[in-house]
Amino acid sequence: MEKTRFERGQEMLAQIDGAGGEQVIRALADIAPDLGRQIVEFAFGEVYTRGVLSMQERELITITSLLTAGGCEPQLEVHINGALRVGIPADKIVEAFMQCVPYVGFPRVLNAIFVAKRIFSQRTAQESL
């Protein structure tokens, strides 16, 4: 039996974002449950499950897109963790952000770098426990 878009999306969300992604969906449950469902079904059940791009490529595109949009630091935090989770090394994340400087400017890149710095520190602290 073929899985529904929601089931495919839940699996993909868990694979990429783990608990962070699920927390976002749960946070929407009491105010905008349909938005949470749409995120799971469309973004993760449709877009992320397409072929051609690897999960690493998808997450690299996602974090640089969020950086470029600006004002997306909470989503950037979730997806930087996702990028690390799918095997993108921290130095590659930083380098991808550096590549954005000429196109979007220093303020947005700095915001993303500081989000990444916080996440890298948190993960290092967790690993040392």
DSSP file (Angstrom, degrees, kcal/mol; ACC not computed):
  #  RESIDUE AA STRUCTURE BP1 BP2  ACC     N-H-->O    O-->H-N    N-H-->O    O-->H-N    TCO  KAPPA ALPHA  PHI   PSI    X-CA   Y-CA   Z-CA
    1    1 A M              0   0    0      0, 0.0     2,-0.2     0, 0.0     0, 0.0   0.000 360.0 360.0 360.0 132.0    0.0    0.0    0.0
    2    2 A E        -     0   0    0      1,-0.1     2,-0.1     0, 0.0     0, 0.0  -0.452 360.0-116.4 -73.5 139.6    1.4    3.4   -1.0
    3    3 A K        -     0   0    0     -2,-0.2    -1,-0.1     1,-0.1     2,-0.1  -0.405  28.4-114.6 -73.0 150.5    2.1    5.8    1.8
    4    4 A T     >  -     0   0    0      1,-0.1     4,-2.6    -2,-0.1     5,-0.2  -0.347  28.3-106.5 -76.6 165.2    0.2    9.1    1.9
    5    5 A R  H  > S+     0   0    0      1,-0.2     4,-2.8     2,-0.2     5,-0.2   0.893 122.9  53.1 -57.9 -39.3    1.9   12.5    1.4
    6    6 A F  H  > S+     0   0    0      2,-0.2     4,-2.7     1,-0.2    -1,-0.2   0.925 109.4  47.0 -64.6 -44.4    1.6   13.0    5.1
    7    7 A E  H  > S+     0   0    0      2,-0.2     4,-2.1     1,-0.2    -2,-0.2   0.919 114.3  47.0 -64.0 -43.7    3.2    9.7    6.0
    8    8 A R  H  X S+     0   0    0     -4,-2.6     4,-2.3     1,-0.2    -2,-0.2   0.916 113.3  50.4 -61.9 -41.9    6.1   10.3    3.6
    9    9 A G  H  X S+     0   0    0     -4,-2.8     4,-2.9    -5,-0.2    -2,-0.2   0.897 108.2  51.2 -64.0 -41.8    6.4   13.9    5.0
   10   10 A Q  H  X S+     0   0    0     -4,-2.7     4,-2.3     2,-0.2    -1,-0.2   0.918 111.3  48.2 -61.4 -43.3    6.5   12.7    8.6
   11   11 A E  H  X S+     0   0    0     -4,-2.1     4,-2.1     2,-0.2    -2,-0.2   0.918 114.3  45.6 -63.3 -43.6    9.3   10.2    7.8
   12   12 A M  H  X S+     0   0    0     -4,-2.3     4,-2.5     2,-0.2     5,-0.3   0.909 111.3  52.4 -67.6 -42.5   11.3   12.8    5.9
   13   13 A L  H  X>S+     0   0    0     -4,-2.9     4,-2.5     1,-0.2     5,-0.9   0.918 111.5  47.2 -58.9 -44.5   10.8   15.4    8.6
   14   14 A A  H  X5S+     0   0    0     -4,-2.3     4,-0.8     3,-0.2    -1,-0.2   0.894 112.2  50.4 -64.5 -40.3   12.1   12.9   11.2
   15   15 A Q  H  <5S+     0   0    0     -4,-2.1    -2,-0.2    -5,-0.2    -1,-0.2   0.905 123.2  28.7 -64.8 -42.0   15.0   11.9    9.1
   16   16 A I  H  <5S+     0   0    0     -4,-2.5    69,-0.2    -5,-0.1    -2,-0.2   0.939 136.5  18.5 -87.1 -52.0   16.1   15.5    8.4
   17   17 A D  H >X5S-     0   0    0     -4,-2.5     3,-1.3    -5,-0.3     4,-0.7   0.539  79.5-171.5-105.7  -8.1   15.1   17.5   11.4
   18   18 A G  H 3X<S-     0   0    0     -5,-0.9     4,-1.5    -4,-0.8     3,-0.3  -0.217  71.6  -9.3  55.0-136.0   14.5   15.0   14.1
   19   19 A A  H 3> S+     0   0    0      1,-0.2     4,-2.3     2,-0.2    -1,-0.3   0.803 131.8  65.1 -65.7 -30.7   12.8   16.3   17.2
   20   20 A G  H <> S+     0   0    0     -3,-1.3     4,-1.5     1,-0.2    -1,-0.2   0.911 104.1  44.4 -61.0 -44.3   13.3   20.0   16.1
   21   21 A G  H  X S+     0   0    0     -4,-0.7     4,-1.9    -3,-0.3    -1,-0.2   0.908 112.6  51.1 -67.1 -42.2   10.9   19.6   13.2
   22   22 A E  H  X S+     0   0    0     -4,-1.5     4,-2.6     1,-0.2    -2,-0.2   0.858 105.8  56.6 -64.4 -35.0    8.4   17.7   15.2
   23   23 A Q  H  X S+     0   0    0     -4,-2.3     4,-2.3     2,-0.2    -1,-0.2   0.892 105.3  51.8 -62.4 -39.7    8.4   20.5   17.8
   24   24 A V  H  X S+     0   0    0     -4,-1.5     4,-1.0     2,-0.2    -2,-0.2   0.938 111.2  46.6 -61.7 -46.7    7.6   23.0   15.2
   25   25 A I  H >X S+     0   0    0     -4,-1.9     4,-0.6     1,-0.2     3,-0.6   0.913 113.1  49.0 -63.7 -43.5    4.6   20.9   14.0
   26   26 A R  H >< S+     0   0    0     -4,-2.6     3,-1.0     1,-0.2     4,-0.4   0.873 105.5  58.4 -63.2 -37.2    3.4   20.4   17.6
   27   27 A A  H 3< S+     0   0    0     -4,-2.3     3,-0.3     1,-0.3    -1,-0.2   0.764 106.6  49.1 -64.8 -24.3    3.7   24.1   18.4
   28   28 A L  H XX S+     0   0    0     -4,-1.0     4,-3.1    -3,-0.6     3,-1.1   0.623  86.4  91.2 -86.8 -14.1    1.3   24.8   15.5
   29   29 A A  T << S+     0   0    0     -3,-1.0    -1,-0.2    -4,-0.6    -2,-0.1   0.818  90.1  40.3 -56.3 -38.2   -1.3   22.2   16.7
   30   30 A D  T 34 S+     0   0    0     -4,-0.4    -1,-0.3    -3,-0.3    -2,-0.1   0.593 130.1  24.7 -90.9  -9.3   -3.3   24.6   18.9
   31   31 A I  T <4 S+     0   0    0     -3,-1.1    -2,-0.2    -4,-0.2    -3,-0.1   0.715 137.7   7.0-121.2 -37.8   -3.3   27.6   16.6
   32   32 A A    >X  +     0   0    0     -4,-3.1     4,-1.6     1,-0.1     3,-0.7  -0.416  60.6 160.2-148.2  65.0   -2.8   26.5   13.0
   33   33 A P  H 3> S+     0   0    0      0, 0.0     4,-2.2     0, 0.0     5,-0.2   0.836  78.2  58.8 -61.1 -31.4   -2.9   22.7   12.7
   34   34 A D  H 3> S+     0   0    0      1,-0.2     4,-2.5     2,-0.2     5,-0.2   0.873 102.7  53.4 -65.2 -35.3   -3.6   23.0    9.0
   35   35 A L  H <> S+     0   0    0     -3,-0.7     4,-2.4     2,-0.2    -1,-0.2   0.923 108.5  49.6 -63.6 -43.9   -0.3   24.9    8.5
   36   36 A G  H  X S+     0   0    0     -4,-1.6     4,-2.3     1,-0.2    -2,-0.2   0.911 111.4  48.9 -59.8 -43.2    1.6   22.1   10.3
   37   37 A R  H  X S+     0   0    0     -4,-2.2     4,-3.2     1,-0.2     5,-0.3   0.906 110.4  50.9 -64.0 -41.9   -0.1   19.5    8.0
   38   38 A Q  H  X>S+     0   0    0     -4,-2.5     4,-2.9     2,-0.2     5,-0.8   0.891 108.9  51.5 -64.2 -39.6    0.7   21.6    4.9
   39   39 A I  I  <>S+     0   0    0     -4,-2.4     5,-1.7     3,-0.2     4,-0.4   0.948 115.0  42.5 -60.2 -48.2    4.4   21.8    6.0
   40   40 A V  I  <>S+     0   0    0     -4,-2.3     5,-1.6     3,-0.2     4,-0.2   0.949 121.5  39.6 -64.2 -49.2    4.5   18.1    6.5
   41   41 A E  I  <5S+     0   0    0     -4,-3.2     5,-0.2     3,-0.2    -2,-0.2   0.945 127.6  27.3 -69.5 -49.3    2.6   17.2    3.3
   42   42 A F  I  X>S+     0   0    0     -4,-2.9     5,-2.5    -5,-0.3     4,-1.5   0.986 127.2  34.9 -81.7 -61.8    4.0   19.7    0.9
   43   43 A A  I  4XS+     0   0    0     -5,-0.8     5,-2.3    -4,-0.4    -3,-0.2   0.942 136.5  20.0 -61.2 -49.2    7.5   20.6    2.0
   44   44 A F  I  4<S+     0   0    0     -5,-1.7    -3,-0.2    -4,-0.2    -1,-0.2   0.818 129.0  44.8 -94.2 -32.6    8.5   17.2    3.3
   45   45 A G  I  4<S+     0   0    0     -5,-1.6    -3,-0.2    -6,-0.3    -4,-0.2   0.734 131.1  17.3 -84.3 -23.0    6.0   14.8    1.6
   46   46 A E  I  <5S+     0   0    0     -4,-1.5     4,-0.3    -5,-0.2    -3,-0.2   0.787 130.7  34.2-110.3 -60.2    6.3   16.4   -1.9
   47   47 A V  I > <S+     0   0    0     -5,-2.5     3,-1.4     1,-0.2    -3,-0.2   0.954 120.0  44.7 -70.1 -51.9    9.4   18.5   -2.3
   48   48 A Y  T 3 <S+     0   0    0     -5,-2.3    -1,-0.2    -6,-0.3    -4,-0.1   0.723 110.0  57.0 -68.0 -20.9   11.9   16.7   -0.1
   49   49 A T  T 3  S+     0   0    0     -6,-0.2    -1,-0.3    -5,-0.1    -2,-0.2   0.441  81.6 109.7 -92.3   1.2   10.9   13.3   -1.5
   50   50 A R    <   -     0   0    0     -3,-1.4     3,-0.1    -4,-0.3    -3,-0.0  -0.354  67.7-121.7 -69.3 157.0   11.6   14.2   -5.1
   51   51 A G  S    S+     0   0    0      1,-0.1     2,-1.9    -2,-0.0    -1,-0.1   0.064  80.3  58.9 -80.2-162.6   14.6   12.5   -6.7
   52   52 A V  S    S+     0   0    0      0, 0.0     2,-0.3     0, 0.0    -1,-0.1  -0.442  92.6  69.6  78.2 -62.4   17.7   14.2   -8.3
   53   53 A L  S    S-     0   0    0     -2,-1.9     2,-0.1    -3,-0.1     0, 0.0  -0.640  78.2-129.6 -89.0 143.6   19.0   16.2   -5.4
   54   54 A S     >  -     0   0    0     -2,-0.3     4,-2.5     1,-0.1     5,-0.2  -0.375  28.6-106.8 -78.1 166.6   20.6   14.5   -2.3
   55   55 A M  H  > S+     0   0    0      1,-0.2     4,-2.6     2,-0.2     5,-0.2   0.880 122.4  54.1 -61.7 -37.5   19.5   15.4    1.2
   56   56 A Q  H  > S+     0   0    0      2,-0.2     4,-2.3     1,-0.2    -1,-0.2   0.929 109.4  46.8 -62.8 -44.1   22.7   17.3    1.7
   57   57 A E  H  > S+     0   0    0      1,-0.2     4,-2.3     2,-0.2    -2,-0.2   0.915 112.3  50.6 -63.7 -41.8   22.1   19.3   -1.4
   58   58 A R  H  X S+     0   0    0     -4,-2.5     4,-2.4     1,-0.2    -2,-0.2   0.919 112.4  45.8 -62.6 -43.7   18.5   20.0   -0.4
   59   59 A E  H  X S+     0   0    0     -4,-2.6     4,-2.8     2,-0.2     5,-0.2   0.876 110.9  52.7 -69.9 -35.8   19.6   21.1    3.1
   60   60 A L  H  X S+     0   0    0     -4,-2.3     4,-1.8    -5,-0.2    -1,-0.2   0.916 112.3  45.7 -63.9 -42.2   22.4   23.3    1.7
   61   61 A I  H  X S+     0   0    0     -4,-2.3     4,-2.2    -5,-0.2    -2,-0.2   0.913 112.8  51.9 -64.4 -42.4   19.9   25.0   -0.6
   62   62 A T  H  X S+     0   0    0     -4,-2.4     4,-2.5     1,-0.2    -2,-0.2   0.932 110.3  45.6 -62.3 -48.0   17.4   25.4    2.3
   63   63 A I  H  X S+     0   0    0     -4,-2.8     4,-2.1     1,-0.2    -1,-0.2   0.880 115.0  47.1 -68.8 -34.9   19.8   27.0    4.7
   64   64 A T  H  X S+     0   0    0     -4,-1.8     4,-2.3    -5,-0.2    -1,-0.2   0.847 111.6  52.0 -74.1 -30.8   21.2   29.5    2.1
   65   65 A S  H  X S+     0   0    0     -4,-2.2     4,-2.4     2,-0.2    -2,-0.2   0.914 110.3  47.8 -66.9 -42.3   17.6   30.3    1.0
   66   66 A L  H  X S+     0   0    0     -4,-2.5     4,-1.7     2,-0.2     6,-0.4   0.905 111.7  50.6 -64.4 -41.2   16.6   31.0    4.6
   67   67 A L  H  < S+     0   0    0     -4,-2.1    -2,-0.2     1,-0.2    -1,-0.2   0.943 111.3  48.8 -57.7 -48.3   19.7   33.2    5.0
   68   68 A T  H  < S+     0   0    0     -4,-2.3    -2,-0.2     1,-0.2    -1,-0.2   0.880 108.5  52.4 -62.5 -40.9   18.9   35.1    1.8
   69   69 A A  H  < S-     0   0    0     -4,-2.4    -1,-0.2    -5,-0.1    -2,-0.2   0.864  99.5-154.2 -63.9 -35.5   15.3   35.7    2.9
   70   70 A G     <  +     0   0    0     -4,-1.7    -2,-0.1    -5,-0.2    -3,-0.1   0.310  66.9  58.9  72.3 151.5   16.4   37.1    6.2
   71   71 A G  S    S+     0   0    0     -4,-0.1    -4,-0.1     1,-0.1    -1,-0.1   0.673  75.7 107.3  71.0  16.9   14.3   37.2    9.3
   72   72 A C     >  +     0   0    0     -6,-0.4     4,-2.9     1,-0.1     3,-0.3  -0.079  29.4 132.5-115.0  31.3   14.1   33.4    9.3
   73   73 A E  H  > S+     0   0    0      1,-0.2     4,-2.4     2,-0.2     5,-0.2   0.858  70.5  52.5 -59.3 -39.5   16.4   32.6   12.2
   74   74 A P  H  > S+     0   0    0      0, 0.0     4,-1.6     0, 0.0    -1,-0.2   0.927 115.2  42.1 -62.1 -40.8   14.1   30.2   14.0
   75   75 A Q  H  > S+     0   0    0     -3,-0.3     4,-2.4     1,-0.2    -2,-0.2   0.868 111.9  55.7 -70.8 -35.8   13.7   28.2   10.7
   76   76 A L  H  X S+     0   0    0     -4,-2.9     4,-2.5     1,-0.2     5,-0.2   0.889 104.6  54.0 -61.9 -39.2   17.4   28.5   10.0
   77   77 A E  H  X S+     0   0    0     -4,-2.4     4,-1.9    -5,-0.2    -1,-0.2   0.932 109.4  47.0 -60.9 -46.2   18.2   27.0   13.4
   78   78 A V  H  X S+     0   0    0     -4,-1.6     4,-1.8     1,-0.2    -2,-0.2   0.920 116.4  44.3 -61.1 -43.9   16.0   23.9   12.6
   79   79 A H  H  X S+     0   0    0     -4,-2.4     4,-2.6     2,-0.2    -2,-0.2   0.755 107.2  56.6 -81.7 -23.1   17.6   23.5    9.2
   80   80 A I  H  X S+     0   0    0     -4,-2.5     4,-2.4     2,-0.2    -1,-0.2   0.925 110.3  47.4 -66.4 -42.8   21.2   24.0   10.3
   81   81 A N  H  X S+     0   0    0     -4,-1.9     4,-2.4    -5,-0.2    -2,-0.2   0.908 112.0  50.5 -60.4 -40.5   20.6   21.2   12.7
   82   82 A G  H  X S+     0   0    0     -4,-1.8     4,-2.0     2,-0.2    -2,-0.2   0.902 107.9  52.5 -62.5 -41.8   19.1   19.3    9.8
   83   83 A A  H  <>S+     0   0    0     -4,-2.6     5,-2.7     1,-0.2    -2,-0.2   0.920 112.1  45.2 -61.1 -44.1   22.1   20.0    7.6
   84   84 A L  H ><5S+     0   0    0     -4,-2.4     3,-1.4     1,-0.2    -1,-0.2   0.902 110.2  55.9 -64.0 -40.3   24.4   18.6   10.3
   85   85 A R  H 3<5S+     0   0    0     -4,-2.4    -2,-0.2     1,-0.3    -1,-0.2   0.837 106.2  49.6 -63.3 -34.7   22.1   15.6   10.8
   86   86 A V  T 3<5S-     0   0    0     -4,-2.0    -1,-0.3   -70,-0.1    -2,-0.2   0.355 129.4 -93.4 -90.4   8.1   22.3   14.7    7.1
   87   87 A G  T < 5S+     0   0    0     -3,-1.4    -3,-0.2     1,-0.3    -2,-0.1   0.597  73.1 145.7 100.9  12.0   26.1   14.9    7.2
   88   88 A I      < -     0   0    0     -5,-2.7    -1,-0.3    -6,-0.2    -2,-0.1  -0.732  48.7-126.6 -81.0 122.5   27.0   18.4    6.1
   89   89 A P    >>  -     0   0    0      0, 0.0     4,-1.7     0, 0.0     3,-0.8  -0.330  15.2-116.8 -69.1 151.8   30.1   19.4    8.0
   90   90 A A  H 3> S+     0   0    0      1,-0.3     4,-2.4     2,-0.2     5,-0.2   0.867 113.7  56.2 -55.3 -40.9   30.1   22.7   10.0
   91   91 A D  H 3> S+     0   0    0      1,-0.2     4,-2.1     2,-0.2    -1,-0.3   0.829 105.7  51.5 -66.4 -29.0   32.9   24.2    7.9
   92   92 A K  H <> S+     0   0    0     -3,-0.8     4,-2.3     2,-0.2    -1,-0.2   0.865 108.1  51.9 -72.6 -36.4   30.9   23.6    4.7
   93   93 A I  H  X S+     0   0    0     -4,-1.7     4,-2.1     2,-0.2    -2,-0.2   0.945 111.5  46.9 -62.0 -48.1   27.8   25.4    6.2
   94   94 A V  H  X S+     0   0    0     -4,-2.4     4,-2.5     1,-0.2    -2,-0.2   0.915 112.1  50.5 -60.5 -43.6   30.0   28.4    7.1
   95   95 A E  H  X S+     0   0    0     -4,-2.1     4,-2.0     1,-0.2    -1,-0.2   0.883 107.8  52.7 -64.4 -38.4   31.5   28.4    3.6
   96   96 A A  H  X S+     0   0    0     -4,-2.3     4,-0.6     2,-0.2    -1,-0.2   0.899 110.5  48.5 -62.5 -40.0   28.1   28.3    2.0
   97   97 A F  H >X S+     0   0    0     -4,-2.1     3,-1.1     1,-0.2     4,-0.5   0.905 108.0  54.2 -65.7 -41.2   27.1   31.3    4.1
   98   98 A M  H >< S+     0   0    0     -4,-2.5     3,-1.4     1,-0.3    -2,-0.2   0.878 100.7  60.9 -59.7 -37.6   30.3   33.1    3.1
   99   99 A Q  H 3< S+     0   0    0     -4,-2.0    -1,-0.3     1,-0.3     4,-0.2   0.754  98.6  59.0 -60.8 -24.0   29.4   32.6   -0.5
  100  100 A C  H XX>S+     0   0    0     -3,-1.1     4,-2.6    -4,-0.6     3,-1.2   0.668  79.9  89.1 -80.5 -17.4   26.2   34.6    0.1
  101  101 A V  H <X5S+     0   0    0     -3,-1.4     4,-2.1    -4,-0.5    -1,-0.2   0.898  86.9  47.5 -51.3 -51.9   28.0   37.8    1.2
  102  102 A P  H 345S+     0   0    0      0, 0.0    -1,-0.3     0, 0.0    -2,-0.1   0.747 120.0  40.2 -64.5 -19.4   28.4   39.4   -2.3
  103  103 A Y  H <45S+     0   0    0     -3,-1.2    -2,-0.2    -4,-0.2    -3,-0.1   0.774 132.3  15.8-101.5 -30.4   24.8   38.7   -3.1
  104  104 A V  H  <5S-     0   0    0     -4,-2.6     4,-0.4     1,-0.1    -3,-0.2   0.534 104.2-119.3-122.7 -11.7   22.8   39.4    0.1
  105  105 A G     X< -     0   0    0     -4,-2.1     4,-1.4    -5,-0.7     5,-0.1  -0.082  29.9 -69.7  96.7 165.9   25.2   41.4    2.2
  106  106 A F  H  > S+     0   0    0      1,-0.2     4,-3.3     2,-0.2     5,-0.3   0.877 117.0  61.5 -66.1 -42.5   27.0   41.2    5.5
  107  107 A P  H  > S+     0   0    0      0, 0.0     4,-2.3     0, 0.0    -1,-0.2   0.918 108.7  41.7 -57.5 -45.8   24.0   41.6    7.9
  108  108 A R  H  > S+     0   0    0     -4,-0.4     4,-2.0     2,-0.2    -2,-0.2   0.891 116.6  49.1 -68.7 -37.5   22.1   38.6    6.7
  109  109 A V  H  X S+     0   0    0     -4,-1.4     4,-2.9     2,-0.2    -1,-0.2   0.922 110.5  51.0 -66.7 -42.5   25.2   36.5    6.6
  110  110 A L  H  X S+     0   0    0     -4,-3.3     4,-2.6     1,-0.2     5,-0.2   0.922 108.5  52.0 -59.5 -43.9   26.2   37.6   10.1
  111  111 A N  H  X S+     0   0    0     -4,-2.3     4,-1.7    -5,-0.3    -1,-0.2   0.927 113.0  44.7 -58.3 -44.7   22.8   36.7   11.4
  112  112 A A  H  X S+     0   0    0     -4,-2.0     4,-2.8     1,-0.2    -2,-0.2   0.905 111.3  52.9 -66.8 -41.6   23.1   33.2    9.9
  113  113 A I  H  X S+     0   0    0     -4,-2.9     4,-2.9     1,-0.2    -1,-0.2   0.902 108.9  49.7 -60.9 -41.1   26.7   32.8   11.1
  114  114 A F  H  X S+     0   0    0     -4,-2.6     4,-2.0     2,-0.2    -1,-0.2   0.862 110.2  50.1 -69.7 -34.0   25.7   33.6   14.7
  115  115 A V  H  X S+     0   0    0     -4,-1.7     4,-2.2    -5,-0.2    -2,-0.2   0.943 113.2  47.1 -63.3 -46.8   22.8   31.1   14.5
  116  116 A A  H  X S+     0   0    0     -4,-2.8     4,-3.2     1,-0.2     5,-0.3   0.913 109.3  53.8 -60.6 -43.5   25.2   28.5   13.3
  117  117 A K  H  X S+     0   0    0     -4,-2.9     4,-2.3     1,-0.2    -1,-0.2   0.916 109.4  48.2 -58.1 -43.9   27.8   29.4   16.0
  118  118 A R  H  X S+     0   0    0     -4,-2.0     4,-2.4     2,-0.2    -1,-0.2   0.919 114.1  46.3 -63.3 -43.6   25.1   28.9   18.7
  119  119 A I  H  X S+     0   0    0     -4,-2.2     4,-2.7     2,-0.2     5,-0.2   0.928 111.3  50.7 -66.4 -45.1   24.1   25.5   17.2
  120  120 A F  H  X S+     0   0    0     -4,-3.2     4,-2.2     1,-0.2    -1,-0.2   0.912 112.5  48.1 -58.7 -42.4   27.7   24.3   16.8
  121  121 A S  H  X S+     0   0    0     -4,-2.3     4,-2.5    -5,-0.3    -2,-0.2   0.916 111.5  49.4 -64.7 -43.9   28.4   25.2   20.4
  122  122 A Q  H  X S+     0   0    0     -4,-2.4     4,-2.3     1,-0.2    -2,-0.2   0.917 112.4  47.4 -62.4 -43.0   25.2   23.5   21.7
  123  123 A R  H  X S+     0   0    0     -4,-2.7     4,-2.3     2,-0.2    -1,-0.2   0.884 111.4  50.9 -67.8 -37.7   26.0   20.3   19.8
  124  124 A T  H  X S+     0   0    0     -4,-2.2     4,-1.4    -5,-0.2    -1,-0.2   0.913 111.2  48.8 -64.1 -41.9   29.6   20.3   21.0
  125  125 A A  H  < S+     0   0    0     -4,-2.5     4,-0.4     1,-0.2    -2,-0.2   0.900 111.9  48.8 -64.7 -40.7   28.4   20.7   24.6
  126  126 A Q  H >< S+     0   0    0     -4,-2.3     3,-1.1     1,-0.2    -1,-0.2   0.882 109.5  52.5 -65.6 -39.2   25.9   17.9   24.1
  127  127 A E  H 3< S+     0   0    0     -4,-2.3    -1,-0.2     1,-0.2    -2,-0.2   0.790 104.3  56.8 -68.8 -26.9   28.5   15.6   22.6
  128  128 A S  T 3<        0   0    0     -4,-1.4    -1,-0.2     1,-0.2    -2,-0.2   0.538 360.0 360.0 -83.6  -4.5   30.9   16.2   25.6
  129  129 A L    <         0   0    0     -3,-1.1    -1,-0.2    -4,-0.4    -2,-0.1   0.482 360.0 360.0 -78.1 360.0   28.3   15.0   28.1
